[in-house]
Structure formats: structure tokens, C-alpha cells
Amino acid sequence: MPMLPVLPPYTDETTVSWCARVARFHTGMTCADFLKMVEISQADVMGLNIPKVDRLSNLTGVPSAQIMACGPQYAGDHMLTYKGETFGTKFMTRNHTTYCPACLLDDRTEEPNGERVGRLSWMFAPVRVCPRHGIFLTQRKSAGYPGRFQDMNIVAPSDQDLAAQIKAADEASVSGLQSYVVDRLSGKSGPCWLDAQDVDQAAKTCQRLGLHRIHGAFASISSMTIQKLNEAEAAGFEAASQGLDGIYSILDEIVQDATKENRFGGVRTALGEIYISLRSNNSNRDAGPLKDVVRDFIIEHLPVEPGSELLDGKVAHRKRHNVASLSKVSGIHQKTLNRALVQAGVIAEGDPEQIEIRRTFDAVEGEALAHRINNSTPTKSIPGYLNCNRTQAQMMVRTGILKKLSNDPSIKSGVMTNVANDDLDDFLVRFRAAGKPVQEPSAGMVNTIEASEVARVPVADIVRLVLDGRLATVETGCEELRFRSVFVRPEEIRPAAQEVISEQGLSPKDAAKIIGIPSTAIEHLRTNFSPTGQPFLQGIEVSNARGTIRFCYARDEVERFCEEYVTLQELADDAGTSTKSVGVKLTKLGIEPIMNRHILKAKVFRRGDL
């Protein structure tokens, strides 16, 4: 028959606290003496040994399931289970006495028999703040094995000392991690990434992330106060609750700090203790998915060699390089390589003269540039590669037919002014693809170099005409001739070149014809300015491969000029009279032409003056 009345456990009360209340109420004994009397060990109570729990149930009248809910049970080596959650033994602070002094004092008046009640939640490592009183919990190392039996009447100090502890306690807010742990142990769900792992793994992840975000890459947990740990765990939970994005953000901050602090070395110095602890894993508990996340981050952000061992896995492919690692792989001097990477934009907004040791960049882009550098040809050597002369090679590079490794026009020397061999080969393929293959060139067909001399058009302009398909007749001969293997008809070249110019605007001759003035007058209209400060006629600059500049004129611009100005001849034609008669009338009215007629070889007036 059970002891009456039945005293059930309170919500969140530990098994030890409940047994102590039962013992004092029904027998007047201490909990330890009561358990000896009923032949149940303290270890069986703390570990909730099922046969012993059943015996306690028979003695007290409290259902076994209700007693089992008062604490975790063993679930294998160094593992515990509670309400469906499994976690390592270190997640419980059984080697420490933890309590809220204000709660224990309140128990004196709020518990029917004035008994102190030990709360199970106090024993979980991330619980550091009393949500009811808003103060940090008091925690000290337990005095040996007897101290692990958390009977608050014995392990906590006197009421007078509790009152002193309350006065000395720091105010605090419950961290997001503490709320998450308590809610999860109550059956509630939280952030998906954290819920996908064991609760102690999730808590440890938050602690690690926050600790090194706030207190530095090499901060030690053992040196942290409860206040600093609470702050760190709050920050870590905030990041981890966002999943991979939040975790990557913290890891990136740690690496950036390594750069600012000029910490030299590899992954260890870049990420500090968060990497060291995951690599060594001195505890018997698996770190959970954080290890994989950190591993992926390292591969995606730091220069790690393929085939190397990294956090229990082998790196299959390199994703990032720094200048030193790419220099080692490519054989290109670090200073040369850094300058090239910055100039090519692979390292964005970098200093071409200053190597940033921890700056990394995409491995594929970096290796591709290094390959192009190692397989490139200086402009002076292009003639031998293409079988052309130096002037033609320089002209094709200057006009962009052959593109330099860097398209920055300010770069005048160095390896980035070379042309990649792949681009030279591609140019030859495209150049030859424009023609019809023949054994021997047809009558009148010559290579582009000879055609340039006949047509008096630069070779580079002829090459552009060939590539753009503007010549009707193009033939290709023996491939060994390379650049000289493409043949054209000289008489087709100048008309095609003029057509290119005409597509950009009217020639001076055509513009003059529309306006009704001599061709020589167009240049004067372009170089002289109206009262508005703008040229009378705005020209479009056109240059050939030699750099010779010519001008053409947009049709809209010519029509604008005709709307604003009129020739004496047009006025006479409109009036059906002679230019002399109209000229005399305009002179009497004091209307002068826009420019001396001896310059323009014609008289032109502003329509607004008429």
C-alpha cells in the first residue's frame, strides 16, 4: 500500500528533489537515509533505473511514467535520453550545483511544506538565466560524488546566504538558445537546421559560433564567465537559426578578422578554435552537421589542395586559390601573378602592387588566367606566330582584332599585354573560315598584305572586312602560310571600306550635296562654332587601323543644319529670282551670312535672321 497522501512531482522538478520531499514529509528522514531504508541507491534515482522507479511508484503511489518524466535516462555510453531527445552526458551539469537563489527562497513560502524544489531545467548546460527573476543562475562545482545528488536542502546554502546571492546577482535576459532548448525539451519545434540534429549538438554549435564571433577566433570556453557564455550563445543561436547563411556569415567574419590581424598560416590560423576543436574532437560526442558545414565553407572560401584530408574527408576538387597557391601550381612569380589577377578582374578591387595574403579567388578563373599567361605570346613575337610583319601585328592588337590578356587600355607593358595563344589560334581559324579553300589563288587574288599596298587600305581594316564577310571574293590556300594563306581581290577593298564608313554617316561630299555647298565648305562648318558654342555641323570621328582620322556626318545632323540655315542659292530659287537680287535685299536689311563667303565658297544665312 502506498504512503498517503500521495505527493506527485511538480512540473520541472528533479527526481532527487521529489524523493527528498517525500522522505521528509512521510518519514522525517533525509533523502539519503530514506533511500537506504527502502534499498534504492542514489545512482538509481539519478539514472531512473526502471525496476527501482517501479518500486518507488509502489511506495509513493505516483505512476512510473510521471516519475520517469522527472529526468533523463541512460541511453548507451555517455548518452542520455529525455522525452524523445538524445544527448551526451555533458549536456547535463551534474558535476555542478546550479540554482536560482530567488526561486529557492520563494519555495519557502510558496511550497505547501516550505520545501526547496530542485528544477530539472537548471541542470541543462545552456540554461543560465532564471526566466522568472531575470538573474543569472548561481553555479559552483559540486563537492565530490555526494554533491551530484542535487538535494537543494543540502547542496544550496542557507536562506540568509541565498538572500545575499540575490543582491549580488547580475540581471540578465534569457538567451534565444536557452529558450530553444527548454522549448525543444517540451516537445516544441524550432529552426529547421537546428532541429535536424540532437539538441546538445545544436547547443554546442551555437556556443562555438557565438564564442568565436564575439570573443575571437582563439577564445577558450573554459576562460568564459557565465555572462560571456550567455552573450555568446545568444549570438550563436541568432546565426544558426538562419541555417547555412547565418553560419557562413560568422565563419566569414572570423576569416576576415584573420586578414585584418595579419594572422599567417593555413586553415588553423584562419578559423582558429572552431576548426581546431572540430578536427581534434577530444570529447566522445560527435559534433553533428557543423563539421560538414565548416568543411564545405573551408573548401569554398580557403585555398585547400585537392587530395588533402580535411575534417574526416578528402578534398576532391579545389575551389579557391590565393596568390601563393596559384603561383605554386602555375610557376608564375607571385608579384606578376597578383598584378595579372587584379588587372583581369579575377581579384576585384585589389592592389596590383600589394599582395593580400588571405585574399582568395575562384580557382577555375585563376587557373584559366594562369594557363593563358603561360601560353601567351608578346606582341613582338606575334609576327613569327602568325607569319605577318611587326606593323601588321601591332595594328591588329591596337584595333582589338587580337585581344590582349587585359582589356585595360592603361596597361602599356608587362605580361598582360600579351595575346593568348588560344586567341591567336582562334583568330586564324575564323580568318581562314571566311574564304573558299583553293589549291592555288585565282587570277587577281593576292594575300591581304599585298592587297593593302594595292588598295592603299591598312591590313587590319582588310582583315576586319574579311571577318565581317564584307568582301565578295575570299580564298584560302595552304594552312602552313597561316596569316598569308587568305587571298582577296584588291579592287573590292576600297568600295567595301567606304561602305563601312557610310554606314556610320554621310561622307563630306554627300553632306555638302544635301546642304547645297561645295565639299570643301563642310570642314569649315565642322571646325567653326555658332553663337551657341556648338559647331555649326557636328561630325562623327572615324579612324582606320593606321589611326588616320576622317569625319562623316549623321543624316539627322545634316537635316538639322538645313532646318536652321539656308544658302543664298536656295533663297533665290524659292523667290524665283537671282542670287544677286536676293543678296542686295539682305544687305539692305543688315542680314549677314554666318561665315565669310570666301571661306565657305557660298553664302549661308540663319533662317531665324530672315
Disulfide bonds with the S-S distance in Angstrom:
none
